[in-house]
Amino acid sequence: MPQYEPEAWRDGRPVDGEPSSREQCRLLDLLGRINYRILSGNRVYVEVGGVVYKTIYGGYWRSVFTGIEHYLLHCEQVSSAVWKEEEKMTSVDLPIAYSNGGWTTKGHSLSFILNRE
């Protein structure tokens, strides 16, 4: 039987491949910074798998029934990969998931394109 350790959650040790509390805090901080930039009138672009998206907002929600936490970026597609046909859908939710390599979306790591205005 595991021994109780007071405030063990502060260690940031992941449980069963889940992100540590420190990693979750870093992602929530990033989503907050993205939303702040957007509300300040700046634009945030994300590149995922060769496709560029303009971020509308970053979101987080937790299921009341299962307790599973969900992170996402709600975006509009700005450009697509050269080899793909143009698609009519412009608005898309990019789910953010934790893997061994860190936070990813659609199996790709996130690349932020920052611009100065």
Phi and psi in radians as a Rosetta constraint file:
Dihedral C 1 N 2 CA 2 C 2 CIRCULARHARMONIC -1.154 0.35
Dihedral N 2 CA 2 C 2 N 3 CIRCULARHARMONIC 2.509 0.35
Dihedral C 2 N 3 CA 3 C 3 CIRCULARHARMONIC -1.446 0.35
Dihedral N 3 CA 3 C 3 N 4 CIRCULARHARMONIC 2.343 0.35
Dihedral C 3 N 4 CA 4 C 4 CIRCULARHARMONIC -1.224 0.35
Dihedral N 4 CA 4 C 4 N 5 CIRCULARHARMONIC 2.294 0.35
Dihedral C 4 N 5 CA 5 C 5 CIRCULARHARMONIC -2.140 0.35
Dihedral N 5 CA 5 C 5 N 6 CIRCULARHARMONIC 2.029 0.35
Dihedral C 5 N 6 CA 6 C 6 CIRCULARHARMONIC -1.073 0.35
Dihedral N 6 CA 6 C 6 N 7 CIRCULARHARMONIC 2.399 0.35
Dihedral C 6 N 7 CA 7 C 7 CIRCULARHARMONIC 0.970 0.35
Dihedral N 7 CA 7 C 7 N 8 CIRCULARHARMONIC 0.590 0.35
Dihedral C 7 N 8 CA 8 C 8 CIRCULARHARMONIC -1.163 0.35
Dihedral N 8 CA 8 C 8 N 9 CIRCULARHARMONIC -0.393 0.35
Dihedral C 8 N 9 CA 9 C 9 CIRCULARHARMONIC -1.111 0.35
Dihedral N 9 CA 9 C 9 N 10 CIRCULARHARMONIC -0.384 0.35
Dihedral C 9 N 10 CA 10 C 10 CIRCULARHARMONIC -1.260 0.35
Dihedral N 10 CA 10 C 10 N 11 CIRCULARHARMONIC -0.316 0.35
Dihedral C 10 N 11 CA 11 C 11 CIRCULARHARMONIC -1.146 0.35
Dihedral N 11 CA 11 C 11 N 12 CIRCULARHARMONIC -0.439 0.35
Dihedral C 11 N 12 CA 12 C 12 CIRCULARHARMONIC 1.330 0.35
Dihedral N 12 CA 12 C 12 N 13 CIRCULARHARMONIC 0.384 0.35
Dihedral C 12 N 13 CA 13 C 13 CIRCULARHARMONIC -1.396 0.35
Dihedral N 13 CA 13 C 13 N 14 CIRCULARHARMONIC 2.196 0.35
Dihedral C 13 N 14 CA 14 C 14 CIRCULARHARMONIC -1.263 0.35
Dihedral N 14 CA 14 C 14 N 15 CIRCULARHARMONIC 2.629 0.35
Dihedral C 14 N 15 CA 15 C 15 CIRCULARHARMONIC -1.995 0.35
Dihedral N 15 CA 15 C 15 N 16 CIRCULARHARMONIC 2.111 0.35
Dihedral C 15 N 16 CA 16 C 16 CIRCULARHARMONIC 0.937 0.35
Dihedral N 16 CA 16 C 16 N 17 CIRCULARHARMONIC 0.803 0.35
Dihedral C 16 N 17 CA 17 C 17 CIRCULARHARMONIC 1.343 0.35
Dihedral N 17 CA 17 C 17 N 18 CIRCULARHARMONIC 0.093 0.35
Dihedral C 17 N 18 CA 18 C 18 CIRCULARHARMONIC -1.478 0.35
Dihedral N 18 CA 18 C 18 N 19 CIRCULARHARMONIC 2.755 0.35
Dihedral C 18 N 19 CA 19 C 19 CIRCULARHARMONIC -1.195 0.35
Dihedral N 19 CA 19 C 19 N 20 CIRCULARHARMONIC 2.605 0.35
Dihedral C 19 N 20 CA 20 C 20 CIRCULARHARMONIC -1.256 0.35
Dihedral N 20 CA 20 C 20 N 21 CIRCULARHARMONIC 2.878 0.35
Dihedral C 20 N 21 CA 21 C 21 CIRCULARHARMONIC -1.090 0.35
Dihedral N 21 CA 21 C 21 N 22 CIRCULARHARMONIC -0.566 0.35
Dihedral C 21 N 22 CA 22 C 22 CIRCULARHARMONIC -1.146 0.35
Dihedral N 22 CA 22 C 22 N 23 CIRCULARHARMONIC -0.748 0.35
Dihedral C 22 N 23 CA 23 C 23 CIRCULARHARMONIC -1.127 0.35
Dihedral N 23 CA 23 C 23 N 24 CIRCULARHARMONIC -0.702 0.35
Dihedral C 23 N 24 CA 24 C 24 CIRCULARHARMONIC -1.110 0.35
Dihedral N 24 CA 24 C 24 N 25 CIRCULARHARMONIC -0.727 0.35
Dihedral C 24 N 25 CA 25 C 25 CIRCULARHARMONIC -1.108 0.35
Dihedral N 25 CA 25 C 25 N 26 CIRCULARHARMONIC -0.689 0.35
Dihedral C 25 N 26 CA 26 C 26 CIRCULARHARMONIC -1.133 0.35
Dihedral N 26 CA 26 C 26 N 27 CIRCULARHARMONIC -0.695 0.35
Dihedral C 26 N 27 CA 27 C 27 CIRCULARHARMONIC -1.184 0.35
Dihedral N 27 CA 27 C 27 N 28 CIRCULARHARMONIC -0.759 0.35
Dihedral C 27 N 28 CA 28 C 28 CIRCULARHARMONIC -1.098 0.35
Dihedral N 28 CA 28 C 28 N 29 CIRCULARHARMONIC -0.641 0.35
Dihedral C 28 N 29 CA 29 C 29 CIRCULARHARMONIC -1.114 0.35
Dihedral N 29 CA 29 C 29 N 30 CIRCULARHARMONIC -0.744 0.35
Dihedral C 29 N 30 CA 30 C 30 CIRCULARHARMONIC -1.091 0.35
Dihedral N 30 CA 30 C 30 N 31 CIRCULARHARMONIC -0.779 0.35
Dihedral C 30 N 31 CA 31 C 31 CIRCULARHARMONIC -1.078 0.35
Dihedral N 31 CA 31 C 31 N 32 CIRCULARHARMONIC -0.676 0.35
Dihedral C 31 N 32 CA 32 C 32 CIRCULARHARMONIC -1.128 0.35
Dihedral N 32 CA 32 C 32 N 33 CIRCULARHARMONIC -0.716 0.35
Dihedral C 32 N 33 CA 33 C 33 CIRCULARHARMONIC -1.157 0.35
Dihedral N 33 CA 33 C 33 N 34 CIRCULARHARMONIC -0.665 0.35
Dihedral C 33 N 34 CA 34 C 34 CIRCULARHARMONIC -1.088 0.35
Dihedral N 34 CA 34 C 34 N 35 CIRCULARHARMONIC -0.833 0.35
Dihedral C 34 N 35 CA 35 C 35 CIRCULARHARMONIC -1.100 0.35
Dihedral N 35 CA 35 C 35 N 36 CIRCULARHARMONIC -0.664 0.35
Dihedral C 35 N 36 CA 36 C 36 CIRCULARHARMONIC -1.110 0.35
Dihedral N 36 CA 36 C 36 N 37 CIRCULARHARMONIC -0.772 0.35
Dihedral C 36 N 37 CA 37 C 37 CIRCULARHARMONIC -1.072 0.35
Dihedral N 37 CA 37 C 37 N 38 CIRCULARHARMONIC -0.715 0.35
Dihedral C 37 N 38 CA 38 C 38 CIRCULARHARMONIC -1.162 0.35
Dihedral N 38 CA 38 C 38 N 39 CIRCULARHARMONIC -0.783 0.35
Dihedral C 38 N 39 CA 39 C 39 CIRCULARHARMONIC -1.167 0.35
Dihedral N 39 CA 39 C 39 N 40 CIRCULARHARMONIC -0.428 0.35
Dihedral C 39 N 40 CA 40 C 40 CIRCULARHARMONIC -1.389 0.35
Dihedral N 40 CA 40 C 40 N 41 CIRCULARHARMONIC -0.056 0.35
Dihedral C 40 N 41 CA 41 C 41 CIRCULARHARMONIC 1.694 0.35
Dihedral N 41 CA 41 C 41 N 42 CIRCULARHARMONIC 0.075 0.35
Dihedral C 41 N 42 CA 42 C 42 CIRCULARHARMONIC -1.612 0.35
Dihedral N 42 CA 42 C 42 N 43 CIRCULARHARMONIC 2.812 0.35
Dihedral C 42 N 43 CA 43 C 43 CIRCULARHARMONIC -1.872 0.35
Dihedral N 43 CA 43 C 43 N 44 CIRCULARHARMONIC 2.550 0.35
Dihedral C 43 N 44 CA 44 C 44 CIRCULARHARMONIC -2.178 0.35
Dihedral N 44 CA 44 C 44 N 45 CIRCULARHARMONIC 2.166 0.35
Dihedral C 44 N 45 CA 45 C 45 CIRCULARHARMONIC -1.946 0.35
Dihedral N 45 CA 45 C 45 N 46 CIRCULARHARMONIC 2.532 0.35
Dihedral C 45 N 46 CA 46 C 46 CIRCULARHARMONIC -2.210 0.35
Dihedral N 46 CA 46 C 46 N 47 CIRCULARHARMONIC 2.402 0.35
Dihedral C 46 N 47 CA 47 C 47 CIRCULARHARMONIC -1.912 0.35
Dihedral N 47 CA 47 C 47 N 48 CIRCULARHARMONIC 2.174 0.35
Dihedral C 47 N 48 CA 48 C 48 CIRCULARHARMONIC -2.321 0.35
Dihedral N 48 CA 48 C 48 N 49 CIRCULARHARMONIC 1.994 0.35
Dihedral C 48 N 49 CA 49 C 49 CIRCULARHARMONIC 1.053 0.35
Dihedral N 49 CA 49 C 49 N 50 CIRCULARHARMONIC 0.618 0.35
Dihedral C 49 N 50 CA 50 C 50 CIRCULARHARMONIC 1.493 0.35
Dihedral N 50 CA 50 C 50 N 51 CIRCULARHARMONIC -0.005 0.35
Dihedral C 50 N 51 CA 51 C 51 CIRCULARHARMONIC -1.915 0.35
Dihedral N 51 CA 51 C 51 N 52 CIRCULARHARMONIC 2.359 0.35
Dihedral C 51 N 52 CA 52 C 52 CIRCULARHARMONIC -1.745 0.35
Dihedral N 52 CA 52 C 52 N 53 CIRCULARHARMONIC 2.325 0.35
Dihedral C 52 N 53 CA 53 C 53 CIRCULARHARMONIC -2.155 0.35
Dihedral N 53 CA 53 C 53 N 54 CIRCULARHARMONIC 2.508 0.35
Dihedral C 53 N 54 CA 54 C 54 CIRCULARHARMONIC -1.651 0.35
Dihedral N 54 CA 54 C 54 N 55 CIRCULARHARMONIC 2.153 0.35
Dihedral C 54 N 55 CA 55 C 55 CIRCULARHARMONIC -1.370 0.35
Dihedral N 55 CA 55 C 55 N 56 CIRCULARHARMONIC 2.243 0.35
Dihedral C 55 N 56 CA 56 C 56 CIRCULARHARMONIC -1.554 0.35
Dihedral N 56 CA 56 C 56 N 57 CIRCULARHARMONIC -0.796 0.35
Dihedral C 56 N 57 CA 57 C 57 CIRCULARHARMONIC -2.876 0.35
Dihedral N 57 CA 57 C 57 N 58 CIRCULARHARMONIC 2.782 0.35
Dihedral C 57 N 58 CA 58 C 58 CIRCULARHARMONIC -1.788 0.35
Dihedral N 58 CA 58 C 58 N 59 CIRCULARHARMONIC 2.434 0.35
Dihedral C 58 N 59 CA 59 C 59 CIRCULARHARMONIC -2.289 0.35
Dihedral N 59 CA 59 C 59 N 60 CIRCULARHARMONIC 2.777 0.35
Dihedral C 59 N 60 CA 60 C 60 CIRCULARHARMONIC -2.549 0.35
Dihedral N 60 CA 60 C 60 N 61 CIRCULARHARMONIC 2.384 0.35
Dihedral C 60 N 61 CA 61 C 61 CIRCULARHARMONIC -2.645 0.35
Dihedral N 61 CA 61 C 61 N 62 CIRCULARHARMONIC 2.688 0.35
Dihedral C 61 N 62 CA 62 C 62 CIRCULARHARMONIC -2.147 0.35
Dihedral N 62 CA 62 C 62 N 63 CIRCULARHARMONIC 2.272 0.35
Dihedral C 62 N 63 CA 63 C 63 CIRCULARHARMONIC -1.193 0.35
Dihedral N 63 CA 63 C 63 N 64 CIRCULARHARMONIC 2.274 0.35
Dihedral C 63 N 64 CA 64 C 64 CIRCULARHARMONIC -1.214 0.35
Dihedral N 64 CA 64 C 64 N 65 CIRCULARHARMONIC -0.555 0.35
Dihedral C 64 N 65 CA 65 C 65 CIRCULARHARMONIC -1.458 0.35
Dihedral N 65 CA 65 C 65 N 66 CIRCULARHARMONIC -0.728 0.35
Dihedral C 65 N 66 CA 66 C 66 CIRCULARHARMONIC -1.857 0.35
Dihedral N 66 CA 66 C 66 N 67 CIRCULARHARMONIC -0.363 0.35
Dihedral C 66 N 67 CA 67 C 67 CIRCULARHARMONIC 1.413 0.35
Dihedral N 67 CA 67 C 67 N 68 CIRCULARHARMONIC 0.067 0.35
Dihedral C 67 N 68 CA 68 C 68 CIRCULARHARMONIC -1.309 0.35
Dihedral N 68 CA 68 C 68 N 69 CIRCULARHARMONIC 2.345 0.35
Dihedral C 68 N 69 CA 69 C 69 CIRCULARHARMONIC -1.619 0.35
Dihedral N 69 CA 69 C 69 N 70 CIRCULARHARMONIC 2.421 0.35
Dihedral C 69 N 70 CA 70 C 70 CIRCULARHARMONIC -2.162 0.35
Dihedral N 70 CA 70 C 70 N 71 CIRCULARHARMONIC 2.326 0.35
Dihedral C 70 N 71 CA 71 C 71 CIRCULARHARMONIC -2.116 0.35
Dihedral N 71 CA 71 C 71 N 72 CIRCULARHARMONIC 2.509 0.35
Dihedral C 71 N 72 CA 72 C 72 CIRCULARHARMONIC -2.731 0.35
Dihedral N 72 CA 72 C 72 N 73 CIRCULARHARMONIC 2.830 0.35
Dihedral C 72 N 73 CA 73 C 73 CIRCULARHARMONIC -2.086 0.35
Dihedral N 73 CA 73 C 73 N 74 CIRCULARHARMONIC 2.118 0.35
Dihedral C 73 N 74 CA 74 C 74 CIRCULARHARMONIC -1.578 0.35
Dihedral N 74 CA 74 C 74 N 75 CIRCULARHARMONIC 2.112 0.35
Dihedral C 74 N 75 CA 75 C 75 CIRCULARHARMONIC -2.349 0.35
Dihedral N 75 CA 75 C 75 N 76 CIRCULARHARMONIC 2.916 0.35
Dihedral C 75 N 76 CA 76 C 76 CIRCULARHARMONIC -2.042 0.35
Dihedral N 76 CA 76 C 76 N 77 CIRCULARHARMONIC 2.364 0.35
Dihedral C 76 N 77 CA 77 C 77 CIRCULARHARMONIC -1.292 0.35
Dihedral N 77 CA 77 C 77 N 78 CIRCULARHARMONIC 2.205 0.35
Dihedral C 77 N 78 CA 78 C 78 CIRCULARHARMONIC -1.691 0.35
Dihedral N 78 CA 78 C 78 N 79 CIRCULARHARMONIC -0.784 0.35
Dihedral C 78 N 79 CA 79 C 79 CIRCULARHARMONIC -2.513 0.35
Dihedral N 79 CA 79 C 79 N 80 CIRCULARHARMONIC 2.781 0.35
Dihedral C 79 N 80 CA 80 C 80 CIRCULARHARMONIC -2.105 0.35
Dihedral N 80 CA 80 C 80 N 81 CIRCULARHARMONIC 2.988 0.35
Dihedral C 80 N 81 CA 81 C 81 CIRCULARHARMONIC -1.131 0.35
Dihedral N 81 CA 81 C 81 N 82 CIRCULARHARMONIC 2.633 0.35
Dihedral C 81 N 82 CA 82 C 82 CIRCULARHARMONIC -1.083 0.35
Dihedral N 82 CA 82 C 82 N 83 CIRCULARHARMONIC -0.659 0.35
Dihedral C 82 N 83 CA 83 C 83 CIRCULARHARMONIC -1.440 0.35
Dihedral N 83 CA 83 C 83 N 84 CIRCULARHARMONIC -0.097 0.35
Dihedral C 83 N 84 CA 84 C 84 CIRCULARHARMONIC -1.697 0.35
Dihedral N 84 CA 84 C 84 N 85 CIRCULARHARMONIC 2.653 0.35
Dihedral C 84 N 85 CA 85 C 85 CIRCULARHARMONIC -1.308 0.35
Dihedral N 85 CA 85 C 85 N 86 CIRCULARHARMONIC 2.602 0.35
Dihedral C 85 N 86 CA 86 C 86 CIRCULARHARMONIC -1.152 0.35
Dihedral N 86 CA 86 C 86 N 87 CIRCULARHARMONIC 2.344 0.35
Dihedral C 86 N 87 CA 87 C 87 CIRCULARHARMONIC -1.873 0.35
Dihedral N 87 CA 87 C 87 N 88 CIRCULARHARMONIC 2.658 0.35
Dihedral C 87 N 88 CA 88 C 88 CIRCULARHARMONIC -1.367 0.35
Dihedral N 88 CA 88 C 88 N 89 CIRCULARHARMONIC -0.472 0.35
Dihedral C 88 N 89 CA 89 C 89 CIRCULARHARMONIC -1.219 0.35
Dihedral N 89 CA 89 C 89 N 90 CIRCULARHARMONIC 2.211 0.35
Dihedral C 89 N 90 CA 90 C 90 CIRCULARHARMONIC -1.900 0.35
Dihedral N 90 CA 90 C 90 N 91 CIRCULARHARMONIC -0.575 0.35
Dihedral C 90 N 91 CA 91 C 91 CIRCULARHARMONIC -1.682 0.35
Dihedral N 91 CA 91 C 91 N 92 CIRCULARHARMONIC 2.334 0.35
Dihedral C 91 N 92 CA 92 C 92 CIRCULARHARMONIC -2.604 0.35
Dihedral N 92 CA 92 C 92 N 93 CIRCULARHARMONIC 2.546 0.35
Dihedral C 92 N 93 CA 93 C 93 CIRCULARHARMONIC -1.746 0.35
Dihedral N 93 CA 93 C 93 N 94 CIRCULARHARMONIC 2.184 0.35
Dihedral C 93 N 94 CA 94 C 94 CIRCULARHARMONIC -1.771 0.35
Dihedral N 94 CA 94 C 94 N 95 CIRCULARHARMONIC 1.816 0.35
Dihedral C 94 N 95 CA 95 C 95 CIRCULARHARMONIC -1.220 0.35
Dihedral N 95 CA 95 C 95 N 96 CIRCULARHARMONIC 2.401 0.35
Dihedral C 95 N 96 CA 96 C 96 CIRCULARHARMONIC -1.822 0.35
Dihedral N 96 CA 96 C 96 N 97 CIRCULARHARMONIC 2.205 0.35
Dihedral C 96 N 97 CA 97 C 97 CIRCULARHARMONIC -2.235 0.35
Dihedral N 97 CA 97 C 97 N 98 CIRCULARHARMONIC 2.703 0.35
Dihedral C 97 N 98 CA 98 C 98 CIRCULARHARMONIC -1.657 0.35
Dihedral N 98 CA 98 C 98 N 99 CIRCULARHARMONIC 2.339 0.35
Dihedral C 98 N 99 CA 99 C 99 CIRCULARHARMONIC -2.350 0.35
Dihedral N 99 CA 99 C 99 N 100 CIRCULARHARMONIC -3.114 0.35
Dihedral C 99 N 100 CA 100 C 100 CIRCULARHARMONIC -1.061 0.35
Dihedral N 100 CA 100 C 100 N 101 CIRCULARHARMONIC -0.509 0.35
Dihedral C 100 N 101 CA 101 C 101 CIRCULARHARMONIC -1.490 0.35
Dihedral N 101 CA 101 C 101 N 102 CIRCULARHARMONIC -0.031 0.35
Dihedral C 101 N 102 CA 102 C 102 CIRCULARHARMONIC 2.043 0.35
Dihedral N 102 CA 102 C 102 N 103 CIRCULARHARMONIC -2.727 0.35
Dihedral C 102 N 103 CA 103 C 103 CIRCULARHARMONIC -1.460 0.35
Dihedral N 103 CA 103 C 103 N 104 CIRCULARHARMONIC 2.267 0.35
Dihedral C 103 N 104 CA 104 C 104 CIRCULARHARMONIC -2.338 0.35
Dihedral N 104 CA 104 C 104 N 105 CIRCULARHARMONIC 2.862 0.35
Dihedral C 104 N 105 CA 105 C 105 CIRCULARHARMONIC -2.371 0.35
Dihedral N 105 CA 105 C 105 N 106 CIRCULARHARMONIC 2.314 0.35
Dihedral C 105 N 106 CA 106 C 106 CIRCULARHARMONIC 0.910 0.35
Dihedral N 106 CA 106 C 106 N 107 CIRCULARHARMONIC 0.570 0.35
Dihedral C 106 N 107 CA 107 C 107 CIRCULARHARMONIC 1.402 0.35
Dihedral N 107 CA 107 C 107 N 108 CIRCULARHARMONIC 0.032 0.35
Dihedral C 107 N 108 CA 108 C 108 CIRCULARHARMONIC -2.048 0.35
Dihedral N 108 CA 108 C 108 N 109 CIRCULARHARMONIC 2.598 0.35
Dihedral C 108 N 109 CA 109 C 109 CIRCULARHARMONIC -1.285 0.35
Dihedral N 109 CA 109 C 109 N 110 CIRCULARHARMONIC 2.687 0.35
Dihedral C 109 N 110 CA 110 C 110 CIRCULARHARMONIC -1.461 0.35
Dihedral N 110 CA 110 C 110 N 111 CIRCULARHARMONIC 2.380 0.35
Dihedral C 110 N 111 CA 111 C 111 CIRCULARHARMONIC -2.114 0.35
Dihedral N 111 CA 111 C 111 N 112 CIRCULARHARMONIC 2.092 0.35
Dihedral C 111 N 112 CA 112 C 112 CIRCULARHARMONIC -1.650 0.35
Dihedral N 112 CA 112 C 112 N 113 CIRCULARHARMONIC 2.368 0.35
Dihedral C 112 N 113 CA 113 C 113 CIRCULARHARMONIC -1.851 0.35
Dihedral N 113 CA 113 C 113 N 114 CIRCULARHARMONIC 1.862 0.35
Dihedral C 113 N 114 CA 114 C 114 CIRCULARHARMONIC -1.714 0.35
Dihedral N 114 CA 114 C 114 N 115 CIRCULARHARMONIC 2.398 0.35
Dihedral C 114 N 115 CA 115 C 115 CIRCULARHARMONIC -2.258 0.35
Dihedral N 115 CA 115 C 115 N 116 CIRCULARHARMONIC 2.680 0.35
Dihedral C 115 N 116 CA 116 C 116 CIRCULARHARMONIC -1.840 0.35
Dihedral N 116 CA 116 C 116 N 117 CIRCULARHARMONIC 2.352 0.35
